[in-house]
Amino acid sequence: MSNLHAQLYAYLVGQVDDTLQYLSQVLTERTFDFAHVDHAAEMLRNALLTAEDRYVEAGEKTK
């Protein structure tokens, strides 16, 4: 696995873990609703977009 792929993997795993912790917290607090689902989806969407941006940026640096 290349260093870039390892970094992106670690970043994504961290973001997924943060999202899971967030969901666990709102479930424990019994405050879970559609706004929380939307926020969790946004957290994951942002993680994917950030990873994609980093991947594209790294590719442009090697050209």
N, C-alpha and C positions, 0 to 999 in steps of 0.2 A: 504494500500500500504506500502510495507516495505521501510525502509530508503534507501536501495540500489536502489530500483526501482524509488523512488522519486528523488534521485540524478541523476540517469541515464536519467530520463525523463527531468529534468531541463537542463541537459547538452545538450541533443539532441534538445530540443526546442530552446535553445540559439544558437546552431550551425545552425539550420534551419533559425532562424531569421537573423543571420549574412549573410547567403547565399542569402536570399531574399533582404536584404539591398544592398548587392553587385550587384545583378541583377538589382535592381531598379536604382542604381547609374549609371551603364553602359548604361541602357536604357535612362535615363535622359540626359546623356552626348552624347548620340547617337554614342557610340563607340562599341555597341554590335555586336559581330561576333562569329564564331564557337570557337575561342580560349576562349572566355568568357563563352560559354556554357560548354566547357570542364573543365574550371577552377571551375565553379559552381558544376559540377558533381563530381569533385575531392574533393571539400570541403565537400559535403554530404557523399561521400564514406569514407573519413577520419573520419568523425563524427561517422558513423556507426561502423567502425573498432575499433575506440577508445572506444566506448561504449561497444562493444563486449569484448575487451581486459579487460576493467574494471570489467565487469560482471564475466568473467572467473577467473580473479585474485581474486575477492572477494569470489568466490566459492571455490577456492583452499585454501584460508585462513581459511575457516570454516571446512575443513576436518581434 
